[in-house]
Amino acid sequence: MGVEVIRAEKDRLRKQLRADRSDIDVATSNAIVSALRLFLDSKSGMFLFYRSMSHEPNLESLAATIGWESFLITRTPSSGPLSVHSATTPLEKHRYGFFQPVEGSPEVPINRISVALVPALAFDTAGNRLGNGLGLYDELLARLKKNCLRVGVTAQRYVLDGLPSETHDVAMTHLATEDGVISL
């Protein structure tokens, strides 16, 4: 399949998923958090996570339970790659509605991340990820250490049988849903 065909299919899927997307309910988020808590219990290092929007599982209680000092979050600049910061840093609201570290917050070296918890519009059973199309997470994921675990976090209804992928797309090593965390 040619690159243009793959990109067109990704765009079609994004439009469809955005139109069909509904908010993730509290029970689903709580089940995902419980599964991730068990998974992370045996892991060391720093955990990258995200501040959710309404259509993404909310992981705030995970950080509160394990300890905010173990978590890192990204900052989305007006241009350039995502930067990584302590989850305990002061936050501001991004124009897309999520919270991120304030401008000027100290950056944390990306090689400190041992597990990256990654949101998306959808994932497939091979670990492919369909993001919002800006490529910011793909670029970040490509910079992670090779042994860093990449965990796609979503509701089970957004795990599809297959997704189109390109050579720059970085596959997940695990998926976390309300049904548990699985290795891919």
Helices and strands as residue ranges (DSSP letters): H 3-20, H 26-40, E 46-48, H 60-66, G 68-70, E 71-75, E 83-86, E 91-93, E 99-101, G 110-112, E 113-118, E 122-124, E 129-130, H 136-143, E 149-153, G 156-158, E 159-160, E 174-177, E 180-183
